[in-house]
Structure formats: structure tokens, C-alpha cells
Amino acid sequence: MASPPSIVLFGDSLTEQAFSHERHGFAASLAESYVRRADVLNRGLSGYNSDWLLSFLEKVLAAQVSEVLLWVIWIGANDACLPEFPFHVPLDRYRSNLGRMVSLIRSHAPSKNAKILFLTPPPVDIEMLKVHHRRKGRDRRVDVTESYAEACLEVARGLGEGVGVIDFHKAVKERVVGSWSLQQWMTDGLHLGPKGYKLLNGMVKEYIATEWKELKPANVPLMAPWVGDLEVVKEWEKAQVKHDEL
């Protein structure tokens, strides 16, 4: 049997943690939706920025043999750290790295026809980071993270056909009611909780259903037929019907 097609999730800790059922992670949800149709591969690396992920991407591509239907790229949360921290990547280089990733993916045979979906990094909650994060929020600013989200949006929109983007940053901000707090959406001011991932789940599935209908789960061929479609089972069911009619 040929290797099944795949969907690759590529990014930092927000992606790495996306298989968590407790948090309603979008990777777990996608894997459930595409069961028997495509393998959902999580290639998220906690703490990595776009520089380090660009290097890692070459290894990911080299290991691929089956067709890739979709890449979901979610990068920028660590790049947006302030310049005095080692995770920081300047905004211009971040833009360039995203473009280079798409070029690399397109140049690799299993991914040459894949759709590529970018997600903008979510907003941060400095007060939550002060409580839950070991750097106490000293490495981030709300406006800086927003500028990386805007850059991701701009780059993705300029990359042409087959590349899409979900402005998750804006979606979360629009849902904050009253004083600025992301406690409903995040666990620590940076990483998503169940409500945050649940929102993302819906946005990713809706985007696929409306923009790339051919990638809707029902439109991706099964790797093997449902058991009820096997001839031996159909013949048995016919025999049962005849028996019941006696």
C-alpha cells in the first residue's frame, strides 16, 4: 500500500501542544477529522523561532516521501521576544524567513502542490506572564507581538495562489470583553487553553471548507473502504435480510 498523504503542522510550542485533548488542540481535532484519509504530523518545536525552524524545515522535507496536502505554519510568538533575548528575530528577517519556507516547501516534490496555511501569532497577556512565566513577561510587549502578527498577515497575502492565512491574533483580540485579559483563552499569557484552541479549531476547519473545498475531509479519498463497504460484509448483510424475510 502506498503511504497515505499527510497534513504537516509546523511551528513552535503553540503547535507542539496542539495534540492535547485536554486543551481541545487543533492537531488532535484535525487528526480525528482526517482519520483513514491523511496522517496529521506535528512538527512543532517549543521555544524555536523562525531562524531555527527554517533550518529544521530542511530535515522535515528530507524525511517526506508521501504527498503533502496541507502545511499549517504557525510561527512568530518567539520571534516577537524583545531584542535582548536570544529568541528574538528582527521583523524584516522574520518576513524573509516565512517567504523562504514557502519556497523550500514548493521546491520539494511531495509538497509542490500542497496548500499552505499561515496562522498569525496570538496576542500576549503581560499580567498573566508575570504570574506564570519564568521571565515574568520581561521578554515581550503587546504591541511588538501585534507587529509580528501583521507581518505574517502581509507576507502570506503576498505569496500568491495556494497560500492562505488566518488572522488568529485579531480573532482573539476581537473577543476580549472589558479590561484586557486573556485568561479565558490562555493558560499562562502565551499558550492557548481549551477555549483558545477551540476557537482555532473552528477557524481552521471553516477556512478549509470555504477556501479549499477539495481538502474537506469528505473529499479526501479513504485509504481503505469502510467495513460496511467490503463485499464480504455486504453479502452477509444481504443474506441476513433474506433470512429475516423468511
Buried (B, 14 or more C-beta within 10 A) or exposed (E): EEEBBBBBBBBBBBBBBBBBEEBBBBBBBBBEBBEEBBBBBBBBBEEBBBBBBBEBBEEBBEEBEEBBBBBBBBBBBBBBBEEEEEBBBEBEBBBBBBEBBBEBBBEBEBBEEBBBBBBBBBBBBBBBBEEBBEEEBBBBBBEBBBBBBBBBBEBBEEBEEBBBBBBBBBBBBEEBEEEEBBBEBBBBBBBBBBBBBBBBBEBBBEBBBEEBEEBBBEEBEEBEEEEEEEEEEEEEEEEEEEEEEE
